[in-house]
Amino acid sequence: MKERDVYFDNLKFILILLVVVGHLIEPFNGERWMGTVYQFIYSFHMPLFIFTAGYFSKRIQYPKYYISLLSGLVVPYFIFETLYTLFDYYMQGLDRLDFTYFYPYWILWFLFSMMLWKMLLPYLLMLKYPLIICIALSVLLGYSIDVDYYASISRTLYFLPFFLIGYYFKREWLSAFKTRSFQLLSIAFLTGGFALLYGLSPILQTNASWFYGAMPYLEFGLESWYAGLYRILTYAFTALMGLCFLSIIPETRQPYTERGLYTMYVFLLHGFMVKTMQHNGWLEATFQSTGGKLLLILLGVILTWVLSSPWIKRGFGWIVEPNVEPLFKEQIRRRPKNVLKQEEY
């Protein structure tokens, strides 16, 4: 069996850590400093996660690919969409229970969109210039006044280029970004990007919505014909920050490397804890001070570390990675089991 790529395990752990920290500091994104940290995280962390998913989606010709799609995305999506809906119903004391499977709950847009990306991929590869076409569709969609969260369509199209870039990315290209001079330049660009967001915060109003890809341009007060240029600039900023971030990720084994195998557990389970704290007002009440916000970031590190532990996998594997092989015909189930072992989220 092919040995795992340590670099991508390191990358995934750091990215899921940023996901958790970003959700914890979200109540404070109206403040200039924390809002800039929040924007900076959102400018590249999900695009890089999606890039990584695209990179590990190269084996679409194998039937086991679709078993992985069903067990790793489709079934967990319906399970956790149901659980989070029930959670909100009881936590907030809602009057009625509504299951909205085509309006993904909060973080679950990622699973819903991932299903669409993986199903669309074989057809996109038939096109001559799929990346250019996808970017053009995303820019055009921003002009639509009826874009909302239905079926996560807007986000799916907005982030699709990053999935495609990941699919076409070759591992050997990474060596060009790992030179000392490029890494120093990357740190300078990352610092400059953060400073730019901080300087623009009065204009952006510490709002990361530009990086969500979920709203039409009209929501930002842009009514002119050239509003799409702002999305192109957003793409350019994200691509630059993402490339710089990729260059500084270590390629050697780290204390957290093994935790990169279990990012889906962190992603799906941390929301219950974050939402509990938000619903009860604990975040604003407890972490309002500067020291409190630093403790909040430390809490994010601890939470990520705990939820990415092997014993969490043992305890929750049946629900996060349900075994759906009995649903498939025997000749498909008997394919080599190592075909998609590298396909981790």
ZAMARGU-4260 file (C-alpha; in steps of 0.2 Angstrom, whole numbers, plus 5000, padded with zeros to 4 digits):
<rodrens>
0) 5000/5000/5000 | 5006/5017/4995 | 5013/5027/5010 | 5003/5043/5015 | 5010/5060/5010
5) 5015/5068/5026 | 5014/5085/5019 | 4996/5084/5015 | 4992/5077/5033 | 5001/5092/5040
10) 4991/5104/5029 | 4975/5096/5033 | 4977/5097/5052 | 4983/5115/5051 | 4968/5120/5040
15) 4955/5111/5051 | 4963/5120/5066 | 4959/5137/5057 | 4942/5131/5053 | 4939/5128/5072
20) 4947/5144/5077 | 4938/5154/5064 | 4921/5148/5071 | 4926/5152/5089 | 4931/5170/5085
25) 4916/5173/5073 | 4906/5182/5087 | 4920/5195/5087 | 4922/5198/5069 | 4914/5215/5071
30) 4930/5221/5080 | 4944/5228/5069 | 4958/5217/5075 | 4948/5201/5077 | 4938/5204/5061
35) 4954/5205/5051 | 4960/5189/5059 | 4943/5181/5054 | 4944/5188/5036 | 4962/5183/5034
40) 4958/5165/5039 | 4943/5164/5028 | 4952/5171/5013 | 4961/5155/5010 | 4957/5141/5023
45) 4942/5133/5014 | 4949/5136/4996 | 4964/5126/5002 | 4954/5112/5010 | 4944/5111/4993
50) 4960/5111/4983 | 4966/5096/4994 | 4950/5087/4991 | 4952/5090/4972 | 4970/5083/4973
55) 4964/5067/4981 | 4950/5065/4968 | 4961/5058/4954 | 4954/5040/4954 | 4937/5043/4948
60) 4938/5029/4936 | 4937/5016/4950 | 4919/5010/4956 | 4926/5011/4974 | 4927/5030/4971
65) 4908/5030/4971 | 4907/5019/4987 | 4919/5032/4995 | 4907/5046/4989 | 4892/5038/4997
70) 4900/5033/5013 | 4911/5048/5015 | 4899/5062/5010 | 4881/5057/5005 | 4876/5047/5020
75) 4886/5058/5033 | 4878/5073/5026 | 4860/5067/5029 | 4865/5060/5046 | 4873/5076/5052
80) 4860/5088/5043 | 4847/5078/5053 | 4857/5079/5070 | 4861/5098/5068 | 4843/5101/5064
85) 4837/5092/5080 | 4851/5100/5090 | 4845/5118/5085 | 4827/5113/5088 | 4830/5108/5106
90) 4844/5120/5110 | 4834/5135/5104 | 4817/5129/5109 | 4810/5131/5092 | 4791/5130/5089
95) 4793/5118/5074 | 4805/5105/5068 | 4810/5108/5049 | 4822/5097/5040 | 4829/5108/5026
100) 4841/5095/5016 | 4842/5107/5001 | 4847/5122/5012 | 4863/5114/5021 | 4865/5119/5039
105) 4879/5131/5043 | 4896/5121/5040 | 4887/5107/5031 | 4887/5117/5014 | 4905/5110/5012
110) 4898/5092/5012 | 4884/5096/5000 | 4895/5105/4988 | 4908/5092/4989 | 4895/5079/4983
115) 4892/5090/4968 | 4910/5093/4964 | 4914/5075/4964 | 4899/5071/4954 | 4902/5085/4941
120) 4921/5081/4940 | 4920/5067/4926 | 4909/5079/4915 | 4920/5094/4918 | 4935/5084/4912
125) 4927/5082/4895 | 4928/5101/4892 | 4942/5110/4884 | 4945/5124/4897 | 4935/5119/4912
130) 4944/5130/4924 | 4941/5146/4914 | 4923/5141/4911 | 4920/5138/4930 | 4928/5155/4935
135) 4917/5164/4921 | 4901/5155/4928 | 4905/5160/4946 | 4908/5178/4941 | 4892/5179/4931
140) 4882/5170/4945 | 4886/5185/4956 | 4875/5196/4945 | 4860/5185/4949 | 4848/5194/4961
145) 4840/5177/4967 | 4857/5169/4972 | 4854/5162/4990 | 4859/5147/5000 | 4847/5135/4991
150) 4857/5119/4987 | 4873/5128/4991 | 4873/5132/4972 | 4882/5149/4974 | 4896/5142/4985
155) 4898/5127/4974 | 4902/5137/4959 | 4912/5150/4968 | 4924/5136/4975 | 4923/5124/4961
160) 4939/5132/4953 | 4949/5127/4968 | 4943/5109/4967 | 4949/5109/4949 | 4965/5116/4952
165) 4968/5103/4966 | 4963/5089/4953 | 4976/5095/4940 | 4990/5099/4953 | 5005/5088/4953
170) 5015/5083/4968 | 5031/5087/4960 | 5026/5105/4957 | 5027/5108/4976 | 5046/5108/4976
175) 5046/5125/4966 | 5037/5133/4981 | 5048/5125/4995 | 5064/5135/4992 | 5070/5146/5006
180) 5069/5161/4996 | 5051/5158/4991 | 5046/5154/5009 | 5053/5170/5015 | 5044/5179/5001
185) 5028/5170/5006 | 5029/5175/5024 | 5031/5193/5017 | 5016/5192/5006 | 5005/5184/5020
190) 5010/5198/5032 | 5006/5210/5018 | 4989/5202/5015 | 4985/5203/5033 | 4990/5221/5033
195) 4980/5225/5018 | 4964/5217/5025 | 4967/5227/5041 | 4969/5243/5032 | 4953/5240/5021
200) 4943/5235/5036 | 4934/5252/5038 | 4928/5249/5019 | 4925/5230/5021 | 4917/5233/5038
205) 4926/5218/5045 | 4915/5207/5034 | 4922/5191/5027 | 4906/5188/5015 | 4917/5191/5000
210) 4926/5175/5004 | 4910/5165/5007 | 4905/5166/4988 | 4887/5164/4994 | 4879/5182/4990
215) 4876/5192/4974 | 4885/5208/4971 | 4870/5218/4976 | 4872/5213/4994 | 4888/5223/4994
220) 4880/5238/4986 | 4888/5235/4969 | 4876/5238/4955 | 4888/5243/4941 | 4892/5231/4927
225) 4910/5229/4933 | 4905/5222/4949 | 4912/5205/4944 | 4929/5212/4944 | 4929/5212/4963
230) 4926/5194/4963 | 4941/5191/4951 | 4951/5202/4963 | 4945/5191/4977 | 4950/5175/4968
235) 4967/5183/4965 | 4970/5187/4983 | 4964/5170/4988 | 4976/5161/4976 | 4991/5172/4981
240) 4988/5169/5000 | 4984/5150/4997 | 5000/5148/4987 | 5010/5157/5000 | 5002/5146/5014
245) 5006/5130/5005 | 5025/5135/5004 | 5027/5136/5023 | 5018/5120/5027 | 5032/5107/5033
250) 5035/5092/5023 | 5042/5082/5038 | 5033/5072/5051 | 5027/5083/5065 | 5018/5080/5082
255) 5002/5084/5074 | 5004/5074/5057 | 4994/5059/5062 | 4980/5070/5067 | 4978/5075/5049
260) 4970/5059/5046 | 4954/5063/5056 | 4950/5081/5050 | 4932/5075/5045 | 4929/5071/5063
265) 4934/5088/5069 | 4924/5096/5055 | 4908/5087/5059 | 4909/5086/5078 | 4916/5103/5083
270) 4900/5112/5077 | 4890/5105/5092 | 4902/5113/5104 | 4904/5129/5096 | 4885/5131/5093
275) 4882/5126/5112 | 4893/5140/5117 | 4885/5153/5105 | 4868/5148/5110 | 4872/5151/5128
280) 4881/5167/5125 | 4897/5160/5133 | 4909/5166/5120 | 4905/5184/5122 | 4903/5183/5140
285) 4919/5174/5144 | 4931/5179/5131 | 4928/5198/5128 | 4945/5204/5134 | 4961/5203/5124
290) 4967/5189/5136 | 4951/5180/5134 | 4952/5180/5115 | 4970/5173/5116 | 4962/5159/5127
295) 4949/5157/5115 | 4962/5153/5101 | 4970/5141/5113 | 4953/5133/5116 | 4952/5130/5097
300) 4969/5122/5097 | 4964/5110/5112 | 4947/5106/5104 | 4955/5102/5087 | 4968/5091/5095
305) 4955/5081/5105 | 4943/5079/5091 | 4957/5073/5079 | 4962/5059/5091 | 4961/5041/5087
310) 4949/5037/5101 | 4937/5049/5094 | 4938/5039/5078 | 4935/5023/5087 | 4920/5031/5096
315) 4912/5040/5082 | 4918/5031/5066 | 4901/5022/5064 | 4892/5039/5061 | 4906/5049/5053
320) 4912/5035/5041 | 4897/5023/5040 | 4900/5007/5031 | 4888/5007/5016 | 4897/4993/5006
325) 4882/4981/5009 | 4872/4993/4998 | 4883/4989/4983 | 4884/4973/4972 | 4896/4960/4978
330) 4907/4962/4962 | 4910/4980/4966 | 4913/4977/4985 | 4926/4964/4981 | 4937/4977/4972
335) 4954/4980/4980 | 4952/4989/4997 | 4968/4999/4994 | 4961/5008/4979 | 4956/5024/4988
340) 4965/5023/5004 | 4973/5040/5000 | 4956/5048/4998 | 4954/5056/5015 | 4945/5072/5019
</rodrens>
